[in-house]
Amino acid sequence: PVTGLRITRLLPEGFFADALREDVRRGLGAPPGRRWLPPKWFYDARGSELFEEITRLPEYYPTRAERSILRERAGGIAELTRARTLVELGSGSSEKTRLLLDALRRLGTLERYVAVDVSESALRGAGEALLREYPGLAVDAVVSDFTRRLRLPGAVAGPALVALLGGTIGNLLPAERAVFLREVRSLLRPGDALLLGTDLVKDPAVLVAAYDDAAGVTAEFNRNVLAVLNRELGGDFDPADFAHVAVWDAEREWIEMRLRARRVVTAKLRQVDLELGFADGEELRTEVSAKFRREGVEAELRAAGLRLGRWWTDAAGRFGLSLATP
Ligand code: AVJ
């Protein structure tokens, strides 16, 4: 019997430091006006906490919408998959996961939960709580960046259900999504399934409000990436120099979060030997959050060799949950 939380680091020592340096050189080293950072760097301990706060905001509907689908469908998902292993990518606090864990335990098939996330602090908190709440369940916490390379610790007992919830797949650009979905496909064996949450295209005013809340929590979340750069790379950004911006790109059907310089800003990142200048009003892209339509999800799955078996939405049609099989 396994007690205690098993934490696996699939990444070599220093991986995150190197990856951050590389992303910063590439993204912030781009010409002014075209600078960007990948959204995964939001999630230090403070950023993970702020994201949890976002999920409780009145404007941020995706978490509640997805939870309402799971509340209604978890039992059916359990019966369809009969999973022995639940693998969750980008598990964060594993809050909605409990609905799946409960349903699979009720059915009696579940033996192991594998939580994969970039945030070790989130994994520790969630993992310890789940061990207490689900006696007898083996819980693995895997610190990994699945957007780079999808790997799991050892063999996974099938049937396995791989879940990517919350609309996290929307943080990947279309080409990155194609690579990621093919990697998921290559991991799945007959009888396994993918459960994929996708936020759906809707009234742009609703979307923008979800990413620019009145209380300013998302703004703080966005600026937190500058605090991460300061701490990890010896930076001297003043987060207050940047305004939070959320815009809807109607053509590409995604929300972009940006940080806009409120004045001429200069900043140094000592550890990467980078001196940055931002013109007044210059923007830095910090996140893409793509919104989907059923046909698009189905096409992307199909291109990766996956078949969309079931498609559920919440009553208001705001969020989609797909169950796909190899
Ligand atoms: C965790 C990636 C699903 O894109 O909606 C929330 C992150 N960014 N508010 C999203 C986020 C701004 C969130 N995901």
Residues whose N, C-alpha, C, O or C-beta is under 5 A from the ligand:
A	BS01	AVJ	I54 G166 G167 T168 N171 A210 S289
